[in-house]
Amino acid sequence: MMAQLFYFSGVLAFLVIFLFPFWRRRKDKLGFGYGAF
């Protein structure tokens, strides 16, 4: 149970770190940019 939770949180953190720049760039193109975060 604990190992599964640790693995899931690791995957989630990796996804956030990996996808955040693309997400931010897409928001910038839409015009509400860095103010959203």
PDB file of N, CA, C and O in Angstrom:
ATOM      1  N   MET A   1       0.840  -1.208   0.000  1.00  0.00           N
ATOM      2  CA  MET A   1       0.000   0.000   0.000  1.00  0.00           C
ATOM      3  C   MET A   1       0.880   1.265   0.000  1.00  0.00           C
ATOM      4  O   MET A   1       0.689   2.165  -0.818  1.00  0.00           O
ATOM      5  N   MET A   2       1.823   1.314   0.910  1.00  0.00           N
ATOM      6  CA  MET A   2       2.669   2.502   1.023  1.00  0.00           C
ATOM      7  C   MET A   2       3.564   2.668  -0.205  1.00  0.00           C
ATOM      8  O   MET A   2       3.754   3.774  -0.712  1.00  0.00           O
ATOM      9  N   ALA A   3       4.106   1.541  -0.670  1.00  0.00           N
ATOM     10  CA  ALA A   3       4.960   1.592  -1.863  1.00  0.00           C
ATOM     11  C   ALA A   3       4.163   2.036  -3.090  1.00  0.00           C
ATOM     12  O   ALA A   3       4.669   2.771  -3.938  1.00  0.00           O
ATOM     13  N   GLN A   4       2.915   1.581  -3.173  1.00  0.00           N
ATOM     14  CA  GLN A   4       2.042   1.948  -4.286  1.00  0.00           C
ATOM     15  C   GLN A   4       1.761   3.451  -4.266  1.00  0.00           C
ATOM     16  O   GLN A   4       1.769   4.107  -5.307  1.00  0.00           O
ATOM     17  N   LEU A   5       1.513   3.984  -3.078  1.00  0.00           N
ATOM     18  CA  LEU A   5       1.244   5.411  -2.915  1.00  0.00           C
ATOM     19  C   LEU A   5       2.477   6.238  -3.294  1.00  0.00           C
ATOM     20  O   LEU A   5       2.373   7.269  -3.958  1.00  0.00           O
ATOM     21  N   PHE A   6       3.646   5.757  -2.855  1.00  0.00           N
ATOM     22  CA  PHE A   6       4.901   6.434  -3.163  1.00  0.00           C
ATOM     23  C   PHE A   6       5.163   6.453  -4.668  1.00  0.00           C
ATOM     24  O   PHE A   6       5.579   7.471  -5.221  1.00  0.00           O
ATOM     25  N   TYR A   7       4.918   5.328  -5.317  1.00  0.00           N
ATOM     26  CA  TYR A   7       5.096   5.219  -6.764  1.00  0.00           C
ATOM     27  C   TYR A   7       4.142   6.163  -7.497  1.00  0.00           C
ATOM     28  O   TYR A   7       4.540   6.844  -8.443  1.00  0.00           O
ATOM     29  N   PHE A   8       2.893   6.200  -7.059  1.00  0.00           N
ATOM     30  CA  PHE A   8       1.890   7.055  -7.688  1.00  0.00           C
ATOM     31  C   PHE A   8       2.246   8.534  -7.545  1.00  0.00           C
ATOM     32  O   PHE A   8       2.105   9.305  -8.494  1.00  0.00           O
ATOM     33  N   SER A   9       2.709   8.926  -6.355  1.00  0.00           N
ATOM     34  CA  SER A   9       3.081  10.323  -6.145  1.00  0.00           C
ATOM     35  C   SER A   9       4.310  10.704  -6.976  1.00  0.00           C
ATOM     36  O   SER A   9       4.428  11.837  -7.442  1.00  0.00           O
ATOM     37  N   GLY A  10       5.226   9.739  -7.154  1.00  0.00           N
ATOM     38  CA  GLY A  10       6.394   9.977  -7.994  1.00  0.00           C
ATOM     39  C   GLY A  10       6.015  10.197  -9.453  1.00  0.00           C
ATOM     40  O   GLY A  10       6.537  11.095 -10.113  1.00  0.00           O
ATOM     41  N   VAL A  11       5.098   9.365  -9.948  1.00  0.00           N
ATOM     42  CA  VAL A  11       4.610   9.500 -11.326  1.00  0.00           C
ATOM     43  C   VAL A  11       3.883  10.829 -11.504  1.00  0.00           C
ATOM     44  O   VAL A  11       4.055  11.505 -12.519  1.00  0.00           O
ATOM     45  N   LEU A  12       3.081  11.197 -10.531  1.00  0.00           N
ATOM     46  CA  LEU A  12       2.333  12.450 -10.580  1.00  0.00           C
ATOM     47  C   LEU A  12       3.280  13.650 -10.612  1.00  0.00           C
ATOM     48  O   LEU A  12       3.091  14.581 -11.395  1.00  0.00           O
ATOM     49  N   ALA A  13       4.303  13.618  -9.750  1.00  0.00           N
ATOM     50  CA  ALA A  13       5.284  14.703  -9.711  1.00  0.00           C
ATOM     51  C   ALA A  13       6.033  14.811 -11.044  1.00  0.00           C
ATOM     52  O   ALA A  13       6.280  15.910 -11.540  1.00  0.00           O
ATOM     53  N   PHE A  14       6.391  13.649 -11.617  1.00  0.00           N
ATOM     54  CA  PHE A  14       7.079  13.637 -12.907  1.00  0.00           C
ATOM     55  C   PHE A  14       6.205  14.248 -13.995  1.00  0.00           C
ATOM     56  O   PHE A  14       6.682  15.037 -14.810  1.00  0.00           O
ATOM     57  N   LEU A  15       4.929  13.885 -14.007  1.00  0.00           N
ATOM     58  CA  LEU A  15       4.008  14.418 -15.012  1.00  0.00           C
ATOM     59  C   LEU A  15       3.855  15.926 -14.876  1.00  0.00           C
ATOM     60  O   LEU A  15       3.842  16.646 -15.875  1.00  0.00           O
ATOM     61  N   VAL A  16       3.739  16.405 -13.641  1.00  0.00           N
ATOM     62  CA  VAL A  16       3.595  17.844 -13.407  1.00  0.00           C
ATOM     63  C   VAL A  16       4.833  18.594 -13.898  1.00  0.00           C
ATOM     64  O   VAL A  16       4.722  19.612 -14.580  1.00  0.00           O
ATOM     65  N   ILE A  17       6.018  18.080 -13.543  1.00  0.00           N
ATOM     66  CA  ILE A  17       7.264  18.725 -13.944  1.00  0.00           C
ATOM     67  C   ILE A  17       7.444  18.685 -15.458  1.00  0.00           C
ATOM     68  O   ILE A  17       7.913  19.649 -16.064  1.00  0.00           O
ATOM     69  N   PHE A  18       7.067  17.559 -16.060  1.00  0.00           N
ATOM     70  CA  PHE A  18       7.268  17.369 -17.496  1.00  0.00           C
ATOM     71  C   PHE A  18       6.270  18.166 -18.331  1.00  0.00           C
ATOM     72  O   PHE A  18       6.635  18.729 -19.363  1.00  0.00           O
ATOM     73  N   LEU A  19       5.013  18.217 -17.891  1.00  0.00           N
ATOM     74  CA  LEU A  19       3.960  18.832 -18.703  1.00  0.00           C
ATOM     75  C   LEU A  19       3.745  20.317 -18.432  1.00  0.00           C
ATOM     76  O   LEU A  19       3.145  21.012 -19.253  1.00  0.00           O
ATOM     77  N   PHE A  20       4.230  20.815 -17.284  1.00  0.00           N
ATOM     78  CA  PHE A  20       3.942  22.200 -16.911  1.00  0.00           C
ATOM     79  C   PHE A  20       4.433  23.230 -17.930  1.00  0.00           C
ATOM     80  O   PHE A  20       3.690  24.163 -18.235  1.00  0.00           O
ATOM     81  N   PRO A  21       5.674  23.102 -18.483  1.00  0.00           N
ATOM     82  CA  PRO A  21       6.115  24.087 -19.485  1.00  0.00           C
ATOM     83  C   PRO A  21       5.233  24.129 -20.732  1.00  0.00           C
ATOM     84  O   PRO A  21       4.965  25.201 -21.274  1.00  0.00           O
ATOM     85  N   PHE A  22       4.784  22.958 -21.183  1.00  0.00           N
ATOM     86  CA  PHE A  22       3.913  22.907 -22.367  1.00  0.00           C
ATOM     87  C   PHE A  22       2.563  23.549 -22.068  1.00  0.00           C
ATOM     88  O   PHE A  22       2.017  24.291 -22.884  1.00  0.00           O
ATOM     89  N   TRP A  23       2.036  23.249 -20.879  1.00  0.00           N
ATOM     90  CA  TRP A  23       0.755  23.807 -20.442  1.00  0.00           C
ATOM     91  C   TRP A  23       0.835  25.322 -20.356  1.00  0.00           C
ATOM     92  O   TRP A  23      -0.078  26.025 -20.791  1.00  0.00           O
ATOM     93  N   ARG A  24       1.941  25.830 -19.787  1.00  0.00           N
ATOM     94  CA  ARG A  24       2.119  27.263 -19.628  1.00  0.00           C
ATOM     95  C   ARG A  24       2.254  27.943 -20.982  1.00  0.00           C
ATOM     96  O   ARG A  24       1.703  29.022 -21.199  1.00  0.00           O
ATOM     97  N   ARG A  25       2.991  27.307 -21.895  1.00  0.00           N
ATOM     98  CA  ARG A  25       3.168  27.878 -23.227  1.00  0.00           C
ATOM     99  C   ARG A  25       1.847  27.942 -23.967  1.00  0.00           C
ATOM    100  O   ARG A  25       1.573  28.915 -24.671  1.00  0.00           O
ATOM    101  N   ARG A  26       1.025  26.908 -23.813  1.00  0.00           N
ATOM    102  CA  ARG A  26      -0.279  26.890 -24.461  1.00  0.00           C
ATOM    103  C   ARG A  26      -1.172  27.987 -23.891  1.00  0.00           C
ATOM    104  O   ARG A  26      -1.918  28.627 -24.632  1.00  0.00           O
ATOM    105  N   LYS A  27      -1.104  28.204 -22.600  1.00  0.00           N
ATOM    106  CA  LYS A  27      -1.881  29.283 -21.986  1.00  0.00           C
ATOM    107  C   LYS A  27      -1.421  30.646 -22.481  1.00  0.00           C
ATOM    108  O   LYS A  27      -2.237  31.547 -22.676  1.00  0.00           O
ATOM    109  N   ASP A  28      -0.117  30.799 -22.685  1.00  0.00           N
ATOM    110  CA  ASP A  28       0.398  32.064 -23.200  1.00  0.00           C
ATOM    111  C   ASP A  28      -0.153  32.353 -24.591  1.00  0.00           C
ATOM    112  O   ASP A  28      -0.472  33.497 -24.914  1.00  0.00           O
ATOM    113  N   LYS A  29      -0.260  31.320 -25.406  1.00  0.00           N
ATOM    114  CA  LYS A  29      -0.826  31.495 -26.740  1.00  0.00           C
ATOM    115  C   LYS A  29      -2.294  31.906 -26.673  1.00  0.00           C
ATOM    116  O   LYS A  29      -2.774  32.656 -27.524  1.00  0.00           O
ATOM    117  N   LEU A  30      -3.006  31.412 -25.657  1.00  0.00           N
ATOM    118  CA  LEU A  30      -4.410  31.774 -25.510  1.00  0.00           C
ATOM    119  C   LEU A  30      -4.589  33.196 -24.984  1.00  0.00           C
ATOM    120  O   LEU A  30      -5.668  33.775 -25.111  1.00  0.00           O
ATOM    121  N   GLY A  31      -3.533  33.759 -24.394  1.00  0.00           N
ATOM    122  CA  GLY A  31      -3.561  35.161 -24.018  1.00  0.00           C
ATOM    123  C   GLY A  31      -3.766  35.470 -22.551  1.00  0.00           C
ATOM    124  O   GLY A  31      -3.820  36.640 -22.173  1.00  0.00           O
ATOM    125  N   PHE A  32      -3.885  34.420 -21.689  1.00  0.00           N
ATOM    126  CA  PHE A  32      -3.970  34.762 -20.272  1.00  0.00           C
ATOM    127  C   PHE A  32      -2.801  34.228 -19.465  1.00  0.00           C
ATOM    128  O   PHE A  32      -2.837  34.206 -18.235  1.00  0.00           O
ATOM    129  N   GLY A  33      -1.773  33.802 -20.165  1.00  0.00           N
ATOM    130  CA  GLY A  33      -0.402  33.623 -19.700  1.00  0.00           C
ATOM    131  C   GLY A  33      -0.106  33.367 -18.239  1.00  0.00           C
ATOM    132  O   GLY A  33      -0.761  32.567 -17.571  1.00  0.00           O
ATOM    133  N   TYR A  34       0.908  34.076 -17.766  1.00  0.00           N
ATOM    134  CA  TYR A  34       1.469  33.812 -16.442  1.00  0.00           C
ATOM    135  C   TYR A  34       0.573  34.289 -15.312  1.00  0.00           C
ATOM    136  O   TYR A  34       0.755  33.877 -14.166  1.00  0.00           O
ATOM    137  N   GLY A  35      -0.378  35.139 -15.612  1.00  0.00           N
ATOM    138  CA  GLY A  35      -1.300  35.616 -14.588  1.00  0.00           C
ATOM    139  C   GLY A  35      -2.166  34.521 -14.007  1.00  0.00           C
ATOM    140  O   GLY A  35      -2.655  34.639 -12.883  1.00  0.00           O
ATOM    141  N   ALA A  36      -2.363  33.438 -14.779  1.00  0.00           N
ATOM    142  CA  ALA A  36      -3.188  32.335 -14.314  1.00  0.00           C
ATOM    143  C   ALA A  36      -2.503  31.549 -13.201  1.00  0.00           C
ATOM    144  O   ALA A  36      -3.161  30.912 -12.378  1.00  0.00           O
ATOM    145  N   PHE A  37      -1.134  31.605 -13.187  1.00  0.00           N
ATOM    146  CA  PHE A  37      -0.412  30.892 -12.125  1.00  0.00           C
ATOM    147  C   PHE A  37       0.331  31.868 -11.257  1.00  0.00           C
ATOM    148  O   PHE A  37       1.000  31.463 -10.306  1.00  0.00           O
TER     149      PHE A  37
END
